[in-house]
């Protein structure tokens, strides 16, 4: 079988280890076979040599929080509920294709309507769709009248949420997503919690008994406390908002999250994007305050030892699928090194959701999801992620 041998200048392998230089990556049959010194990687007849001098090789990026059925063009939320399943599936197919062409080889979809994203996931795995690999929750579980209720996951009370978890898992969900607070959907309240601790515990208990991790949308401090107390695996957003909608980082709550070993996806980019596109005025000032509050929260969580994951909330509001570099740039602004930001968008995500033995790092035995970026990324800027020399997904060159 023909091998592909890549010769980058530098490697950030996605394990969290220090960057290396002078090493080659040998790929065969869609899998990384070896990472060796350049002198040990002599091509054999029929091998394909890929010269990546002056480039950094990283694992394919994993966007840990997207909504692929959404357009990311500020379409008003109520409009989504009137679109057909076919229209939403076509939007999702387009978005995962855009993501792949920009170096994102895997996306974790945090909610669409019913089974649409499960079906897109399966189509991509069968080769019917060229796009990022999809990790799907199917549809989020939410209270009656709650955030993204139009996706079909309304459930109340411990019995109701237990039933809904079983429905989601039986439909093929890779993980369970719960809206522990309101959000941007009109009629829901983002600065107040939704589910009680008892309801969240019921969700976690059933999901874990069925081998699924639980991810909780938390846009206020009270909901973070509820989710951490219930034992969720990942918190999305982790916004430290108060009942009056003001932001104030709470170190005691952050310590609770850290001590429980819960991962956090702070979704910083969506706040940056809204701040950038709005004209000067009251609304932009509101989003700037939220952006600054979100950055303060991410800094505080990191300083207390919480493991941060990179997810942009692509599809929501004005965040598109071709600008994931901004989320990593936000993590750097919040104190991560470039190599740490890459880890948060590769190996850390794979480990958090149990895919660490399949993809997410440059080491033998894993899928050859690889991206070559111009320059020394470990000592550069995240904007370099727009300057791609090569993209491989499962050993197949995409670009």
C-alpha positions in Angstrom: 0.0 0.0 0.0 1.3 3.4 -0.9 2.5 5.6 2.0 2.4 9.3 2.3 5.3 10.9 4.1 5.0 14.5 5.4 8.1 16.5 6.2 7.0 19.6 8.2 9.4 22.1 9.7 7.6 21.8 13.1 5.0 19.6 14.7 2.4 20.5 17.4 1.1 17.0 18.0 -2.1 17.9 19.9 -1.2 15.9 23.1 -0.2 19.0 25.0 3.5 18.2 24.7 6.2 20.7 23.5 6.4 21.4 19.8 9.1 19.4 17.9 11.2 20.0 14.8 13.0 17.7 12.3 10.4 14.9 12.4 8.4 13.3 9.6 4.9 11.7 9.7 4.3 8.5 7.9 0.7 7.8 6.8 -0.7 4.6 5.4 -4.2 3.5 4.8 -5.7 6.6 6.4 -3.8 6.1 9.7 -0.6 7.6 11.1 1.9 4.7 11.1 4.9 6.5 12.6 6.4 9.8 13.7 10.2 9.6 13.2 13.3 11.7 12.6 13.6 13.0 9.1 16.6 10.8 8.4 14.6 7.7 9.3 11.8 8.4 6.8 13.4 7.5 3.5 10.7 7.2 0.8 10.3 3.9 -0.9 9.2 3.4 -4.5 5.6 4.4 -4.9 5.5 6.6 -1.7 4.2 10.1 -1.9 6.5 12.7 -0.4 4.9 16.0 0.9 7.4 18.7 1.5 6.2 21.1 4.1 9.3 23.2 4.7 8.6 26.3 6.7 5.2 24.9 7.9 3.8 23.6 11.2 1.9 20.4 11.1 -1.0 20.1 13.6 -3.8 17.6 14.0 -7.0 18.4 12.2 -8.8 21.0 14.2 -12.0 20.0 16.2 -14.6 22.7 16.7 -16.1 21.7 20.0 -19.3 23.7 19.7 -21.3 24.2 16.5 -24.9 24.3 15.3 -24.5 23.1 11.7 -28.2 23.6 10.8 -27.9 27.3 11.4 -26.4 29.7 8.9 -24.3 32.0 11.0 -25.5 35.1 9.2 -27.6 36.7 11.9 -30.9 35.2 10.6 -33.6 35.9 13.2 -34.1 32.8 15.3 -37.9 32.5 14.7 -37.2 32.0 11.0 -35.4 28.7 11.6 -38.5 27.0 12.9 -40.3 27.6 9.7 -37.6 26.0 7.5 -38.0 22.4 6.4 -35.9 19.5 7.5 -34.5 19.3 3.9 -33.4 23.0 4.0 -31.7 22.6 7.4 -29.9 19.4 6.3 -28.7 21.2 3.2 -27.4 24.0 5.4 -25.7 21.6 7.6 -24.0 19.8 4.7 -22.8 23.1 3.4 -21.4 24.1 6.8 -19.5 20.9 7.5 -17.9 21.2 4.0 -16.8 24.8 4.7 -15.4 23.8 8.0 -13.3 21.0 6.4 -11.9 23.3 3.8 -10.7 25.6 6.5 -8.8 23.0 8.5 -11.6 21.7 10.8 -11.7 18.0 10.3 -14.2 17.3 13.1 -17.1 19.3 14.6 -19.1 18.5 17.7 -22.7 19.6 16.9 -24.5 20.8 20.0 -28.0 20.7 18.6 -30.2 20.7 15.6 -33.8 19.7 14.9 -34.5 16.1 15.8 -32.3 13.6 14.0 -31.0 15.9 11.2 -27.4 16.0 12.5 -27.3 12.3 13.3 -28.3 11.7 9.7 -25.7 14.2 8.3 -23.1 12.5 10.6 -23.9 9.1 9.1 -23.9 10.4 5.6 -20.5 12.0 6.1 -19.2 8.7 7.6 -20.4 6.8 4.5 -18.7 9.2 2.2 -21.9 10.8 0.8 -20.9 14.2 2.2 -17.4 15.7 2.0 -17.1 17.6 5.2 -15.9 17.6 8.8 -16.6 14.5 10.8 -19.6 15.0 13.0 -20.1 14.2 16.7 -23.8 14.8 17.3 -26.1 15.2 20.2 -29.1 15.0 17.9 -31.4 17.6 19.6 -30.9 19.4 22.9 -33.1 18.7 25.9 -34.9 21.9 27.1 -37.7 22.9 29.3 -41.2 23.6 27.8 -40.9 27.0 26.1 -37.1 26.9 26.6 -34.1 27.7 24.6 -34.1 26.1 21.1 -37.5 24.5 21.8 -38.1 24.5 18.1 -35.6 21.6 17.8 -38.0 19.3 19.5 -36.5 18.5 22.9 -39.0 19.9 25.4 -39.2 17.9 28.6 -40.0 18.7 32.2 -39.7 16.9 35.5 -37.4 14.0 36.4 -39.6 11.5 34.6 -39.9 13.6 31.5 -36.2 14.3 31.2 -35.3 10.6 31.8 -37.6 9.7 28.9 -36.1 12.3 26.6 -32.6 11.1 27.3 -33.6 7.6 26.3 -35.2 8.9 23.1 -32.1 10.9 22.2 -29.7 8.0 22.8 -31.9 5.5 21.0 -31.9 7.8 18.0 -28.1 7.5 17.9 -26.8 10.5 19.8 -23.0 10.5 20.6 -23.6 12.6 23.7 -26.5 14.3 25.5 -26.9 18.1 25.5 -29.1 19.9 28.0 -30.1 23.5 28.2 -29.5 24.2 31.9 -30.4 27.9 31.3 -32.2 30.0 28.8 -30.5 31.5 25.8 -31.0 33.6 22.7 -34.3 32.1 21.7 -37.1 34.7 22.2 -39.1 33.9 25.3 -36.3 32.1 27.2 -34.2 33.9 29.8 -30.5 33.6 29.5 -29.6 35.0 32.9 -31.7 32.5 34.9 -31.4 28.7 35.2 -33.9 26.4 33.6 -33.7 22.9 35.1 -33.4 22.1 38.8 -30.5 20.2 40.2 -32.8 17.1 40.6 -33.8 17.2 36.9 -30.2 17.6 35.8 -29.1 14.7 38.1 -31.7 12.6 36.4 -30.4 13.5 33.0 -26.8 12.7 34.0 -27.8 9.4 35.7 -29.6 8.0 32.7 -27.1 9.3 30.1 -24.1 7.8 32.0 -26.0 4.5 32.4 -26.3 4.5 28.6 -22.6 5.3 28.1 -23.1 8.9 27.0 -21.5 12.1 28.4 -23.6 15.1 29.3 -22.9 18.6 28.0 -24.8 21.5 29.7 -25.5 24.9 28.2 -25.0 27.4 31.1 -25.3 31.1 30.5 -25.5 32.3 34.2 -23.7 31.5 37.4 -26.7 29.7 39.0 -26.9 27.3 36.1 -23.2 26.6 36.4 -23.7 25.6 40.0 -26.7 23.4 39.2 -24.8 21.7 36.4 -21.6 21.1 38.4 -23.6 19.8 41.4 -25.5 17.4 39.1 -22.2 16.0 37.7 -22.2 17.0 34.1 -19.1 16.3 32.0 -18.8 19.5 30.0 -20.2 23.0 30.5 -20.9 25.1 27.4 -20.4 28.9 27.6 -20.0 29.0 31.4 -21.1 32.7 31.5 -20.9 34.2 35.0 -24.1 36.3 34.6 -26.2 37.4 37.5 -30.1 37.6 37.7 -29.8 41.3 36.7 -27.8 40.2 33.6 -24.5 41.8 34.9 -21.3 39.7 34.7 -19.1 38.9 37.7 -16.6 36.1 37.9 -17.2 33.8 40.9 -14.1 32.1 42.1 -16.0 29.7 44.5 -18.1 28.5 41.6 -15.1 28.1 39.4 -13.4 26.1 42.1 -16.4 23.8 42.2 -16.1 23.2 38.4 -12.4 22.6 38.7 -12.7 20.2 41.6 -15.3 18.2 39.8 -13.0 17.8 36.8 -15.5 19.4 34.4 -14.4 20.7 31.0 -15.6 24.1 29.9 -16.1 25.4 26.3 -16.3 29.2 26.8 -17.4 29.9 23.2 -15.7 33.3 23.1 -15.8 33.9 19.4 -19.6 34.5 19.2 -19.2 37.5 21.5 -16.3 38.8 19.5 -18.1 38.4 16.2 -21.2 40.3 17.5 -19.1 43.1 18.9 -17.3 43.4 15.6 -20.3 43.5 13.3 -22.6 45.8 15.2 -22.4 49.6 14.6 -21.4 51.8 17.5 -24.3 52.2 20.0 -26.1 50.7 22.9 -26.4 47.2 21.4 -22.7 47.0 20.6 -21.8 48.2 24.1 -24.0 45.4 25.5 -22.2 42.8 23.5 -18.8 44.3 24.3 -19.6 44.0 28.0 -20.6 40.4 27.5 -17.4 39.7 25.5 -15.3 41.2 28.3 -17.2 39.3 30.9 -16.7 36.1 29.0 -13.0 36.7 28.7 -12.7 37.4 32.4 -14.5 34.1 33.1 -12.3 32.1 30.8 -9.2 33.6 32.4 -10.4 32.9 35.9 -11.4 29.3 35.1 -8.0 28.6 33.5 -6.1 30.1 36.5 -8.0 27.8 38.8 -7.2 24.7 36.7 -10.3 24.2 34.7 -9.6 22.6 31.3 -10.8 24.8 28.5 -11.9 23.4 25.1 -12.2 25.4 21.8 -15.6 25.8 20.4 -16.9 28.8 18.5 -20.7 28.4 18.5 -20.5 28.5 14.7 -24.0 28.8 13.1 -25.3 30.9 16.0 -25.7 34.6 15.6 -22.9 35.9 13.2 -20.3 33.2 13.7 -19.5 31.3 10.5 -17.7 28.0 9.9 -14.6 29.4 8.2 -13.3 31.6 11.0 -12.5 29.1 13.8 -9.1 30.7 14.1 -10.8 33.5 16.0 -11.8 31.2 18.8 -8.3 30.0 19.3 -7.1 33.6 19.1 -9.6 34.4 21.9 -8.1 31.6 24.0 -4.6 33.1 23.5 -6.0 36.5 24.6 -7.2 34.8 27.7 -3.7 33.5 28.6 -3.2 30.2 26.7 -0.1 29.8 24.6 -0.5 29.0 20.9 0.4 25.4 21.5 -2.1 25.2 24.4 -4.8 26.7 22.2 -4.1 24.1 19.6 -4.4 21.4 22.2 -7.7 22.8 23.3 -8.9 22.4 19.7 -7.5 18.9 19.1 -6.4 16.3 21.6 -8.2 17.9 24.6 -11.6 17.7 22.8 -11.0 14.1 21.7 -10.0 13.1 25.2 -13.0 14.8 26.8 -15.5 12.9 24.7 -13.8 9.5 24.6 -12.3 9.7 21.1 -8.7 10.0 22.1 -7.8 6.6 20.7 -9.4 7.5 17.3 -8.3 11.0 16.3 -7.2 14.3 17.7 -3.4 13.9 17.9 -0.4 13.1 15.8 0.7 9.8 17.0 0.7 6.2 15.6 -2.6 4.4 15.3 -4.8 7.5 15.1 -6.6 8.8 12.0 -4.4 10.8 9.8 -6.3 14.1 10.3 -3.6 16.6 9.6 -3.3 20.3 8.8 -0.2 22.1 7.7 0.0 25.8 8.5 2.5 28.4 7.2 5.2 29.4 9.7 6.1 28.6 13.2 2.7 28.4 14.8 4.0 27.8 18.3 5.7 31.2 18.3 3.2 32.9 16.0 -0.4 34.0 15.9 -3.6 32.2 15.4 -4.4 34.1 12.3 -1.8 31.9 10.6 -4.5 29.2 10.6 -5.9 31.1 7.6 -2.7 30.2 5.7 -3.0 26.5 5.1 -0.6 24.5 3.0 -2.4 21.1 3.2 -5.4 19.4 4.8 -5.7 15.7 5.2 -8.7 13.9 6.6 -8.3 10.2 7.3 -5.2 10.2 5.2 -7.0 11.7 2.1 -5.7 15.1 1.0 -8.6 17.6 0.9 -6.5 20.7 0.0 
